[in-house]
Each structure stands twice: as C-alpha cells, then as structure tokens.
Amino acid sequence: MERPEVIINVASSLDGAIASDEGALILSTTEDFVRVHDLRNSVDAILVGVNTIIKDNPLLSVRYVQPKEHAPFRVVLDTQCRIPLTSKVLLDQEKFPSIIVTSEETPKDIQDEIRNCGSKVITVKMEKNKRFLDLEDVLRELKNQFNINRVLVEGGSTIITQFLDNKLVDIMHIFYAPVFVGVKNAKLLFEKEVIHNIGNAINCEIRGVEKLHEGYLVTLKLKKDE
C-alpha cells in the first residue's frame, strides 16, 4: 500500500452527534476509553484537525493501558498554522512527538514558531477547491518522511467527513452511546449535504457489532467502488 492504513474511531450519539458547537461530548464509557487507548497503542500516529486542538486541547497520548516504548506521533492537520503555541500536543516533544501538517502557502516564519516548540512541521498541497489539505498528499508524506504505516483518525467532524468523502478509510469503529442529544448546532458524524439517490451513498460492510457496557461498538469496512 502506497499510503498508511487509515482507521477512524469515533463515539456518537444515536442521532449522529459527536460533539457540540462548544466542544467535545463525553459519549464513551470507561470500557470504551480502554479500548480506544489500546487502539492508540497499536498505531504509528493519531491524527486530528486543528479545530479539535483549539476547542478541546487534547494530549493525544496513550493512557489506561501500558504504552509501548515509542509513542505514536500526534498529527494535526492545520491549513494555516492556527494551532495555539500553548497546546498540549506541543509539549514534551521528546516523549510524545508531534507533526503539524500545513499548506505549502503558510509563511515560513509562522511555521518556524511551531518548530521552535520542538514539533515537526511539514507542508503539503491543497485540494483543488483550496479549502482543505490534500489528504492523499498528507498520507504519502507521513509514510515517506516518518515511516508511518497505521494512522488513527479521531476527529473532528470535518476531518472524518473528508477522509470518508475521499474514500481513504480502511476500517471505521463507531461507539454508539444509547442517548439522543439533538443535532441542531451539533457536530455530526458525517457532515455532507444529504443525497437524494441512495445509489450515491458511501457503502460499508459491517464487520462486527459488540456490546460495550451501555453502548454498542460497530466496526465497518468501506466497500470499494465496483
């Protein structure tokens, strides 16, 4: 495979919300947190978008389980280098290395401010629409420059939607909490304009359904276009 294996993991309400407009919703149970951190421990990189960093300021490290010797890279997609220099992912770089992926158009002096925190910064192409980073280029650079072979995508909503829309997902784990939270102003699992022909949907094969404490874990594999 010319790109790393891509795994998406996300916790969702029954009505498809994964976060509010103010930040994270705690939808996972303790049992699911252990599963997620075991999954983190099995990959080479944990990837999120910069909005997740700005709103939630996660550490993106392995806890709850015994971590392996080399911590997974913490990868942040950040088109314009908006990441706050006080973010937790920019701390303790020797133990928990980070890679900030930005646009080739981002001024070098802004990139250097992040490098001065000890983090690595790489540049990639933009998509043709100039709104998002080219994910194929992102994955190629992660594999070629850092020998990353397995990437765990944890959010947020925009990033998950991009990976699904570009059909760059190999396995997807969705933990469904048995709650309805409302979707007005929520961040949804898949934020695309609704289609009117089901034939144009992204099709998945259900690989497993497992009861985890009060919720259910659904494991999916995206079907390839025939």
C-alpha positions as CSV (number, residue, x, y, z in Angstrom):
1,M,0.0,0.0,0.0
2,E,1.4,3.4,-1.0
3,R,-0.3,5.1,1.9
4,P,-0.7,4.2,5.6
5,E,-3.7,2.2,6.7
6,V,-6.3,4.6,7.9
7,I,-8.6,3.7,10.9
8,I,-11.3,6.1,12.0
9,N,-12.5,5.9,15.6
10,V,-15.4,8.0,16.9
11,A,-18.1,8.0,19.6
12,S,-21.5,9.0,18.5
13,S,-25.0,9.6,19.9
14,L,-27.9,7.7,18.4
15,D,-28.8,10.7,16.4
16,G,-25.3,11.1,14.9
17,A,-23.8,13.9,17.0
18,I,-20.1,13.5,18.0
19,A,-19.6,17.0,19.6
20,S,-21.5,20.2,20.4
21,D,-20.6,23.5,18.8
22,E,-18.7,24.3,22.0
23,G,-16.5,21.2,22.1
24,A,-16.4,17.5,22.9
25,L,-19.3,15.4,24.2
26,I,-18.2,12.6,26.5
27,L,-20.1,9.7,24.9
28,S,-17.6,6.9,25.6
29,T,-17.8,4.7,28.7
30,T,-14.7,3.7,30.8
31,E,-14.7,0.4,29.0
32,D,-14.7,2.1,25.6
33,F,-11.9,4.5,26.7
34,V,-9.7,1.5,27.5
35,R,-10.4,0.1,24.0
36,V,-9.6,3.4,22.4
37,H,-6.3,3.7,24.2
38,D,-5.4,0.2,23.3
39,L,-6.1,1.1,19.7
40,R,-3.9,4.2,20.0
41,N,-1.2,2.0,21.3
42,S,-1.3,-0.2,18.2
43,V,-0.8,2.6,15.6
44,D,2.0,4.8,14.4
45,A,0.1,8.1,14.5
46,I,-3.0,9.7,16.0
47,L,-4.5,12.3,13.7
48,V,-6.9,15.2,14.4
49,G,-7.8,18.5,12.8
50,V,-6.7,21.8,14.3
51,N,-10.3,22.7,15.4
52,T,-10.2,19.7,17.8
53,I,-6.9,21.1,19.3
54,I,-8.4,24.7,19.6
55,K,-11.7,23.6,21.2
56,D,-10.6,20.5,23.3
57,N,-6.8,20.8,23.7
58,P,-6.3,17.1,24.0
59,L,-3.0,15.5,24.9
60,L,-3.4,12.6,22.3
61,S,-1.3,10.2,24.3
62,V,-1.7,6.6,25.4
63,R,-3.2,6.1,28.8
64,Y,-5.4,3.4,30.5
65,V,-3.1,0.7,29.1
66,Q,0.7,0.0,29.3
67,P,2.2,2.2,26.5
68,K,4.6,0.8,24.0
69,E,8.2,2.0,24.0
70,H,7.7,4.5,21.2
71,A,4.7,6.7,21.5
72,P,2.6,7.3,18.3
73,F,3.1,10.6,16.6
74,R,0.5,13.2,17.3
75,V,-0.5,14.6,13.9
76,V,-2.5,17.8,13.5
77,L,-3.9,19.0,10.1
78,D,-3.7,22.8,10.3
79,T,-4.0,24.5,6.9
80,Q,-2.9,28.0,8.2
81,C,-0.9,27.0,11.3
82,R,-3.6,28.3,13.7
83,I,-2.6,25.9,16.5
84,P,-2.0,27.8,19.8
85,L,1.6,27.6,20.9
86,T,0.3,26.6,24.4
87,S,-1.4,23.4,23.1
88,K,-0.8,20.2,25.0
89,V,0.3,18.5,21.8
90,L,3.2,20.8,21.5
91,L,4.5,19.8,25.0
92,D,7.0,17.1,25.8
93,Q,8.1,16.5,22.3
94,E,10.9,14.1,23.1
95,K,8.5,11.7,24.7
96,F,5.4,12.4,22.6
97,P,6.5,13.8,19.2
98,S,4.1,15.8,17.1
99,I,3.8,16.6,13.4
100,I,1.9,19.7,12.3
101,V,0.8,19.4,8.6
102,T,0.1,22.7,6.9
103,S,-0.3,24.2,3.5
104,E,2.7,25.0,1.2
105,E,1.4,28.6,1.2
106,T,1.8,29.1,5.0
107,P,4.5,31.7,5.7
108,K,7.8,30.1,6.9
109,D,8.1,32.4,9.9
110,I,4.7,31.1,11.2
111,Q,5.9,27.5,10.6
112,D,9.2,28.3,12.5
113,E,7.3,29.4,15.6
114,I,5.9,25.9,15.9
115,R,9.2,24.3,15.1
116,N,10.7,26.3,18.0
117,C,8.4,24.4,20.3
118,G,10.1,21.2,19.2
119,S,7.4,20.0,16.9
120,K,8.0,18.9,13.3
121,V,6.2,20.9,10.6
122,I,5.6,19.6,7.1
123,T,3.9,21.2,4.1
124,V,1.6,19.6,1.6
125,K,-0.6,20.6,-1.4
126,M,-4.1,21.9,-1.1
127,E,-7.1,20.2,-2.7
128,K,-8.3,21.8,-5.9
129,N,-11.0,23.7,-4.1
130,K,-8.3,25.3,-1.9
131,R,-10.4,24.7,1.2
132,F,-8.7,21.6,2.6
133,L,-5.3,19.9,2.6
134,D,-4.9,17.2,0.0
135,L,-5.3,14.1,2.2
136,E,-3.6,11.8,-0.3
137,D,-0.5,14.1,-0.1
138,V,-0.8,14.1,3.7
139,L,-0.8,10.3,3.9
140,R,2.0,10.0,1.4
141,E,4.3,12.4,3.3
142,L,3.5,10.7,6.6
143,K,4.6,7.4,5.2
144,N,7.6,8.6,3.2
145,Q,9.0,11.0,5.8
146,F,8.2,9.3,9.1
147,N,7.6,5.6,8.1
148,I,4.0,5.8,9.4
149,N,2.1,2.7,8.4
150,R,-1.1,2.9,10.5
151,V,-2.9,6.2,11.2
152,L,-5.8,6.5,13.7
153,V,-8.1,9.4,12.8
154,E,-10.0,10.7,15.8
155,G,-11.7,13.9,14.6
156,G,-13.2,16.2,14.4
157,S,-16.2,16.1,12.2
158,T,-14.7,17.9,9.2
159,I,-11.7,15.7,9.1
160,I,-13.7,12.5,9.4
161,T,-16.0,13.7,6.7
162,Q,-13.0,14.4,4.4
163,F,-11.5,11.0,4.9
164,L,-14.8,9.3,4.2
165,D,-15.6,11.5,1.2
166,N,-12.2,10.8,-0.3
167,K,-12.6,7.1,0.3
168,L,-9.4,7.0,2.3
169,V,-10.7,4.9,5.1
170,D,-9.9,1.2,5.6
171,I,-11.6,0.5,8.9
172,M,-14.0,2.5,11.0
173,H,-15.1,2.0,14.6
174,I,-18.2,3.8,15.9
175,F,-19.1,3.5,19.5
176,Y,-22.8,4.4,19.8
177,A,-23.9,5.7,23.2
178,P,-27.6,5.0,23.9
179,V,-28.5,8.7,24.0
180,F,-30.2,11.3,21.9
181,V,-28.6,14.7,22.3
182,G,-30.1,16.7,19.4
183,V,-28.3,17.7,16.2
184,K,-29.1,21.4,16.0
185,N,-25.7,23.2,16.3
186,A,-24.1,19.8,16.8
187,K,-21.0,18.4,15.0
188,L,-22.2,15.4,13.1
189,L,-20.5,12.1,12.3
190,F,-20.7,12.8,8.6
191,E,-21.3,16.4,7.6
192,K,-22.2,16.3,4.0
193,E,-25.3,17.7,2.3
194,V,-27.8,14.9,2.1
195,I,-28.1,12.9,-1.1
196,H,-31.3,12.2,-2.8
197,N,-30.2,9.0,-4.5
198,I,-29.1,6.2,-2.2
199,G,-27.1,4.8,-5.1
200,N,-24.6,7.7,-4.5
201,A,-24.1,6.8,-0.8
202,I,-20.8,5.7,0.7
203,N,-21.4,2.0,1.2
204,C,-20.0,0.0,4.1
205,E,-19.7,-3.6,5.1
206,I,-20.5,-4.3,8.8
207,R,-17.6,-6.3,10.2
208,G,-18.7,-6.6,13.8
209,V,-21.2,-5.4,16.4
210,E,-20.1,-5.7,20.0
211,K,-21.9,-4.6,23.2
212,L,-19.6,-2.5,25.4
213,H,-21.1,-1.7,28.8
214,E,-24.1,0.5,28.0
215,G,-23.3,1.1,24.3
216,Y,-22.5,-0.7,21.1
217,L,-19.3,-0.8,19.0
218,V,-19.9,-1.1,15.3
219,T,-16.9,-1.9,13.1
220,L,-17.2,-1.1,9.4
221,K,-15.1,-1.6,6.3
222,L,-15.8,0.7,3.4
223,K,-16.8,-1.0,0.2
224,K,-14.6,-0.2,-2.8
225,D,-16.3,1.2,-5.9
226,E,-17.1,-1.6,-8.4
